[in-house]
Amino acid sequence: MLFGSAAARWQNAIFFSVQTIATIGYGQMTPNRTMANSLVAVEALTGLMGFALITGILFARFSRPSAHVLRSNVAIIAPYQGKTGLMFRVANGRSSQLIDIKAIVTYSWMDRAADGRAIRRFQQLPLERDSVAMLPTQWVIAHPIDENSPFANRNQAQILSVDPEVFVALSAVDETFSQTVYSRFSYADEDIVHGATFTDLFGATSDGVLTVDLSKLSDFDRVPLPAVPDSPQT
C-alpha cells in the first residue's frame, strides 16, 4: 500500500510537470509554498523557451530550400570553337524555377614542389559563360582549352597521370522561396572522358511540341580530337 501511494505521488508529480511545461494547466494540482511556486515558474519558462527553440529549428530545417541540380556523370574534352574544351552539363531537377545561376569551376592536380614533395595544386578555370539568367532546359558549362589552360597540349594519358579532379560549385536563387541555394560536385580522373561530344537532348512529338529527355544528360558519342604530342607535364 505504501509503495502504491509513493508511485501515485510520483505519477502525479510527473504529469503535473508535463502540464506545467506545456502550459496546459488542468488545475487538478496547484503549487503550495515558495519552493513549489519557484519550481513551477522555472518549468513554465523552460517549456516556453524549449518549444520556441524546437519550433525554430524544425522550421529552419524543413523550410530551407535545397537545389536539386541534375548533372552529367562525366565531363568531356570535346571539340570547341575550332579547338577543344572541357564541358559538362547541368539541368534543373525541380518544378520550381532557378534564376541567376552562377558556376565556379576549379581544377586540382598533383604536382611536385621544389624540394620534391608531392603537393596538390588548384586553379580556377575560366568559363565561356559563368552565369545564366535561368535554367529552363540544360546548361552546357564549357572551359575553353587555350594556351593558358592547364589542359593545353595534354593528351589523355598526361591528364590522367596527375590525378586530376574538377570541382564545381553552383549557386542560384530559388524562385519559390526567393532564397539562394547551392550545389557542389566534382569529376575525378575516371569521370573525365577525352574525345567525346554530348548527345542531343532535344526532340519533338508528332504534333511538333519540343521535348527534353533529361535521362540522356550523361550520354555522349566518341569523336576524334587533334593529336597532342606525348610529352611529360611541366
N, C-alpha and C positions, 0 to 999 in steps of 0.2 A: 504494500500500500504506500509505503514511504517512497519507494523507487518510482511508482507510478505518479505520485504527486510531484516529485522533482522533475520527472520527464515532462509533465504537463506544464510546469513553470518554464522550463527551457523552451518548450514549443511555443508558448505564448510570447516569450521574450523575442524569439526569432521572428515570429510573424509580426510582432509589434515593430521590430526594427525594419522589416521589409516595408510595412505600411508607412513608416516614417520616411525612409529613404525615397520611396516612390511618391511621397506626398499624397497618399490616399486618405489616411486618417479616418478610419471607420468609427472610431470613438468607443470601442469596446474596452480599451485600456487607456489610461491617462497617466502622465508622469506626475510624480509627487516628490517634493523637496528639490533643493538646488542641484544636487548631483544628477538626478534623473532628468531634470529640465535641460541641464547643460549637455548631457549625452544626446538628448533629442535634438537640440539645436545643431550640434556637430553632425549628427546623422542626416538631418534635413539639408544642411548646406552641402555636405558631401554628395548627397543624392542629386541635388540640383546641378552642381558643377560636373559630376560624373556623367549624367545624362546629356548635358550640353556638350561635353568633350566627345563622348561617343558619337553623338549625332553629327558633330562637325567632322570627325574622322571618317565616318561612313559616307557622308555627303561628298567630302573631298575625294574619297577613293572611287566611288561609283559614278560621280557626275563628271569626273575629269575625262575629256575625250582622248582617244588614242588613235594614232594614224594606222590605218590598215592598208599599207602600200604593198602592192604586188610588184615583184621584180623578177627579172630573168635570173635563172640559176647560174648562168655563165656570163662572163664578159668576153667580148670577142675583139680580136685585132683584124680589122676589115678594111677594104678599100674605102678611101675617104677623100673626096675633092682632089683626085689625081695623085694622092699619096696614100697614107694609111692612118687609121685612127683606132683608139681604144674605145669601145662602145658597150653599153648595157642599156636596158630599157626598163621603165617602171610604169605602173598604172595604178589608178585608184581602186581599191577593193571595197569601198563603202558606197552606199547610195547617196550620202551627202557629198557635196562638192568641196574639193580642196582648192584654195586660191593662194596666190602669191607663194608658189613653191620655189624653194631655193636648194641648191645642191652644192656640197663641198666634197671634193674627191682628193684623197691623199694616198700617195704611193709609198710603200715601205719595202726595203730590201736589205739584205745582209751585205756588209762591206768590211774592209779591213782598215783599222786605224794605222797611224804611222808606226806604232810600236808592235804591230802585228795582231792586236786584239780584234776579235770579231765584234762588230757593233752593228746595231740596226739603225738605218737612216730613214728619214721621212722627207717627202717633198710633196707639196700641194700641186695638183695638176691643173693647169688652165683648161677651161672647157670652151667648146664652141658657144654654148649658152649656159650660164649658171643659174638662171631663173626663168620661170614661165608664169603667166598670169593665172592660168587654171589648167586642170588636167582632165579634159573631157574624155580622151581616149588613151593614148600612150605618149610617153616622152622618151625618146632615144637620147641618152646623155652621151656626148662624144667628146673625147680628148684628142685633138689633132696631134699626130706624131710628127713634129718638125725637128729641126736641129737642136732645139733646147729641151726636147722631151727626153726623159730617162729611158724611153723605149727606142730612141733613134738608133738606127744601124745595129739593131739587135735582132737576131733570129730567134726562133722558139727555144732552142737549146740554151742560148745565152740568157734569155729572160728567165727561164725556169731554174737556171743554175744558181741564182742569187736568192732563192726562197722568197719570191715576191708576194705581196698582198696589197690589195686595193681596198681602202676603207672609204665608205660612202656615208655621209650624214645629210639627211633631208629634213627640212623644216617647212611647214605650211600652216595656213590658217584654216581651221575647220569652219565652214560657213554656218553650220547649225548652231555651234556654241560660241562662235567668234573668239576662239582660243587657239593659241599656237600649239601644234602637235609636231612630234619628232619621230623619225625612223632612222635606224642605222643598221648597216650590214656590211659585209666585206666579201671579196673574192680572193681566195688563196690561189696558189700556183696551179692546182689541178682544175680550178674554175676558169682559168684564162685560156681561151681557145684561139689559137693562131691560125689565120687564114680561113675566115668564115664570114657569112653575112646573115642577118636575121631574116627569118621567114615572114612574109607579109601577113599581118593580122586581119586585114580588111577583106570583106566580101559583100555580097548583096543578095537579097532574097529575090524571088521570082517577080515581085512587083516593084523592084528597084530600091528597096529600103537598105541603107548601108548598115552592115553588121561588123562587130569587132569580136574576134574569137580570142579571149584572153588565155585560153588553155594553150595557145601556141606561143606564149610570151617567151619561152626559153628555146623555141625551135630555131635551128639555123641550118644553113647549107654551106658546104665547103666551097671555097673559091681560091684560086691561086693568088699569091702576093709576089711583089718584086723580090728577087733573090737578094739576100743580105750576106755579105762575106762573113765567114766563120772566123771571128777574132775574139780574144778574151775581152771581158768588160773591164774598163778602167775606172 
